[in-house]
Amino acid sequence: MLSLLTREPVCRSDRVTRREALTMGSLGAFGLTLPKLLAAGEGPTGGSRPPQARKPKSVILLFLLGAPPQQETWDPKPDAPAEARGDMGVIRTATPGLLVGETMVRTARLTERIAVLRACQTNDNAHSASGYFMTTGHAHVPMQVENAKPGAPNDWPSLGAVVKKVLQPRCTLPAAVTLPEQSANDGGLTWPGQDAGFLGRASDPWLINCAPELGTFEVPGLSLPADVPAPRFDGRKGLLDALDGARLGSADRSGGPKRSADAHTRRAFEMITSPAARKAFDLGSEEPRARDRYGRTRFGQSCLLARRLVEAGVPLVRVNWTRVPDAPNNGHWDTHSKNTEGVRKLMPVLDTAYSALIEDLADRGLLDDTLVVWMAEFGRTPKINAAGGRDHWGPCFSIALAGGGVKGGAVHGASDKLAAYPKDGRVLPQDIHATIYHCLGIPRDTEIHDTQGRPLAICHGEPVRQILK
């Protein structure tokens, strides 16, 4: 960004004054923050083998804060003792032999598009530490630490940050977006592993704190302030061009590199004037019936916004579960008490949004190129506790993947009779990451570089090939 501190002209040859520079940076949230959000890492994208030209692929990652119980969702155990199976029933699905929890009514009809992994494992029972493992593909050091904070030695970048680092040069919109808020423990204690870590802040996914379920919805930075009419905005863009040209000329004279000094600001201008970018966030253009289909909840409308973003070309969108009012356990899936009541309150929100997302993507011809991931930080204990709830459980849980190159109607792995431990087909977080990179067309041996320039492979897992087409 332009210097806002010097009293001298920023560029002597064009006599651009400090006042003009300040004017350039006075576009409200746009001028001061959007270029930083778009800073996608200068220099190499990281790797001797950058991804080759490909048909655009996308991932929508639904991260379900607190963790739904596998026993009441993808891995029910109707023949287990009552203290393990709970008091909820099961229903048949579109896939012969596959049962799911009784509240997954709409999802059950779509299982021929879904692959289920029933033997995932972190062996970590702390929300933030296990969440770090799931979102970075690297175990937290040490494990079993609740309310963990970002920072060394736990600085591995999130999945979204890696995608942004590798794919941002091909995208006008940010290559990775998180909405409508960060995952955090009660009290707003944000988990580690959701940012760019050692890649540096420039590769952070674009975090959009928003409430898309409200009647009016705007994304900060994608609209002009009231005091900046279009002609004035165009004038500022012209000033940027003049600055850019003068700086390039100066670089020529000094023998320096011929490159723009404000590539991120230029990309920000492109975004704010891009019809595609503005259209992607225009939920008001959706028919009321379409918005109703997802549910008029914060999570449901965030899923609809995610569909619009991948339709506009964003490679990765992470939608975090947000607390549902008037539900047990503060409205998230951490069902330490009243597990049955919690599931019956929360699942209609999830079932509605998840099924609508899959159907909507399919209707628009997008599902084959968009992977939808249902995941959380871990699972829930195999036995109901004294409060009628299930506690944290990292040894075994389920996730689900739909579209994007996976086989529908597939079940990989199995848990024991209590859904407590993997029986076969164990899958670790790094394998989930490898599967996602595969579906995005990013070779898992692609290298990224930390802030000290050290090369590191993005992933050390293996794709779950049993569920891939």
Buried (B, 14 or more C-beta within 10 A) or exposed (E): BBEEEEEEBBBEEBEBBBEBBEBBBBBBBBBBBBBBBBBBBEEBBBBEEBBEEEEBBBBBBBBBBBBBBBBBBBBBBEEBEEEBBBEBEBBEBBBEEBBBBBBBBBBBBBBBBBBBBBBBBBBBBBBBBBBBBBBBBBBBEEBBBEBBEBEEEBBBBBBBBBBBBBBBEBBBBBBBBBBBBBBBBEEEEBBBBBBBBBBBBBBBBBBBEBEBBEEEBEBBBBBBEEEBEEEEBEEBBEBBEBBBBBBBBBBEEEEEEEEBBBBBBBBBBBBBBBEEBBEBBBBEEBEEEBBEBBBEBBBBBBBBBBBBBBBBBBBBBBBBBBBBEEBBBEBBBBBBBBBBBBBBBBBBBBBBBBBBBBBBBBEEEBBBBBBBBBBBBBBBBBBBBEEBBBBBBBBBBBBBBBBBBBBBBBBBBBBBEBBBBBBEBBBBBBBBBBBBBBBBBBBBEBBBBBEEEEEBEBBBBBBBEBBBE
